[in-house]
Amino acid sequence: MKLKALRVLRFWTPIITAVGMIIIVGQEYVRPWVASSIYSEDYKKLVFYCDMAMHEEAALRQQKNKTAHEKALLLSADVGMLICHDYDKLRKVMLLHGVTEDKLAMLGLEVLEHEQITVQQMVDAHRMDRF
């Protein structure tokens, strides 16, 4: 009986180990790579559009003594900021699929290079001193 159990164990151990390794490799490496491949172009677009919406909104917020026309522009800028919600959702989906913060940062930098936006321009919209 012990010999039969040993044969069964010897047969199933490598199979279970291989399946476990495939699952681990798939979860840790393949899944983030697939998610990055699928979502990276959409993510880059949303990074760019959200950044532009932040710049427009920040520029309009700094104006004093707003006329009715400028208030309408400000409302339009607020509506434009809704794209940032889509950006945030996609960012979270990518993070849930295992894409690292570093990879997301690299995608954002690729947008900077492609659109030739200076880092200072991108950072200014995120500063809290404008409030």
C-alpha positions as CSV (number, residue, x, y, z in Angstrom):
1,M,0.0,0.0,0.0
2,K,2.8,2.4,0.9
3,L,4.5,1.7,-2.5
4,K,1.3,2.6,-4.4
5,A,0.9,5.8,-2.4
6,L,4.5,6.7,-3.1
7,R,4.0,6.2,-6.8
8,V,0.9,8.3,-6.8
9,L,2.7,11.0,-4.9
10,R,5.7,10.8,-7.3
11,F,3.3,11.2,-10.2
12,W,1.3,14.1,-9.0
13,T,4.0,16.2,-7.2
14,P,5.7,17.5,-10.4
15,I,2.3,18.2,-12.0
16,I,1.0,20.1,-9.0
17,T,4.3,22.0,-8.8
18,A,4.2,22.9,-12.5
19,V,0.6,24.1,-12.3
20,G,1.4,26.2,-9.2
21,M,4.4,27.8,-11.0
22,I,2.3,28.5,-14.1
23,I,-0.3,30.2,-11.9
24,I,2.3,32.3,-10.0
25,V,4.1,33.4,-13.2
26,G,0.8,34.2,-14.9
27,Q,-0.4,36.3,-11.9
28,E,2.9,38.1,-11.3
29,Y,4.2,38.7,-14.8
30,V,1.8,37.8,-17.6
31,R,-1.3,39.5,-16.2
32,P,0.4,42.9,-15.6
33,W,2.0,42.7,-19.1
34,V,-1.3,41.9,-20.8
35,A,-3.1,44.7,-18.8
36,S,-0.3,47.2,-19.7
37,S,-0.5,46.1,-23.4
38,I,-4.3,46.5,-23.5
39,Y,-4.7,49.7,-21.6
40,S,-1.5,51.7,-22.2
41,E,-2.7,53.8,-25.1
42,D,-6.0,54.7,-23.4
43,Y,-4.1,55.5,-20.3
44,K,-1.7,57.8,-22.1
45,K,-4.6,59.7,-23.7
46,L,-6.4,60.1,-20.4
47,V,-3.2,61.3,-18.7
48,F,-2.8,63.9,-21.4
49,Y,-6.4,65.1,-21.4
50,C,-6.7,65.2,-17.6
51,D,-3.5,67.2,-17.4
52,M,-4.8,69.7,-20.0
53,A,-8.1,69.9,-18.1
54,M,-6.2,70.7,-14.9
55,H,-4.2,73.4,-16.6
56,E,-7.3,75.0,-18.0
57,E,-9.1,74.8,-14.7
58,A,-6.2,76.2,-12.8
59,A,-5.8,79.1,-15.2
60,L,-9.5,80.0,-14.9
61,R,-9.5,79.7,-11.1
62,Q,-6.8,82.2,-10.7
63,Q,-8.9,85.0,-12.2
64,K,-10.4,87.5,-9.8
65,N,-13.8,89.3,-10.3
66,K,-15.3,86.8,-12.6
67,T,-17.9,88.0,-15.1
68,A,-20.8,85.8,-16.1
69,H,-18.9,84.6,-19.2
70,E,-15.9,83.7,-17.1
71,K,-18.1,81.8,-14.7
72,A,-19.5,79.9,-17.6
73,L,-16.0,79.1,-18.7
74,L,-15.2,77.9,-15.2
75,L,-18.2,75.6,-15.2
76,S,-17.0,74.3,-18.6
77,A,-13.6,73.7,-17.1
78,D,-15.2,71.8,-14.2
79,V,-17.1,69.6,-16.7
80,G,-13.8,69.1,-18.5
81,M,-12.3,67.8,-15.3
82,L,-14.6,64.8,-15.5
83,I,-12.0,63.2,-17.8
84,C,-9.8,62.9,-14.7
85,H,-12.4,60.6,-13.2
86,D,-12.0,58.3,-16.2
87,Y,-8.2,58.5,-15.8
88,D,-8.5,57.6,-12.2
89,K,-10.7,54.6,-12.8
90,L,-8.4,53.3,-15.5
91,R,-5.4,53.8,-13.3
92,K,-7.1,51.8,-10.5
93,V,-8.0,49.0,-13.0
94,M,-4.4,48.8,-14.1
95,L,-3.1,48.7,-10.6
96,L,-5.6,45.9,-9.7
97,H,-4.2,43.9,-12.6
98,G,-0.7,44.2,-11.2
99,V,0.7,47.1,-13.3
100,T,3.2,48.8,-11.0
101,E,3.2,52.5,-10.1
102,D,6.6,52.7,-11.8
103,K,5.2,51.5,-15.1
104,L,2.3,54.0,-14.9
105,A,4.8,56.8,-14.2
106,M,6.8,55.7,-17.2
107,L,3.6,55.8,-19.4
108,G,3.0,59.4,-18.1
109,L,6.5,60.4,-19.0
110,E,6.1,59.0,-22.4
111,V,3.1,61.3,-22.9
112,L,5.3,64.2,-21.8
113,E,7.9,63.3,-24.3
114,H,5.5,62.7,-27.1
115,E,3.4,65.9,-26.5
116,Q,6.5,67.9,-25.6
117,I,5.1,69.2,-22.3
118,T,7.6,70.4,-19.8
119,V,7.7,68.7,-16.4
120,Q,7.2,72.2,-14.8
121,Q,3.9,72.6,-16.7
122,M,2.6,69.2,-15.6
123,V,3.6,69.8,-12.0
124,D,2.1,73.3,-11.7
125,A,-1.4,72.0,-12.2
126,H,-1.0,69.7,-9.2
127,R,0.3,72.3,-6.8
128,M,-2.0,73.0,-3.9
129,D,-0.8,76.6,-3.3
130,R,-3.3,77.9,-5.9
131,F,-6.2,77.4,-3.4
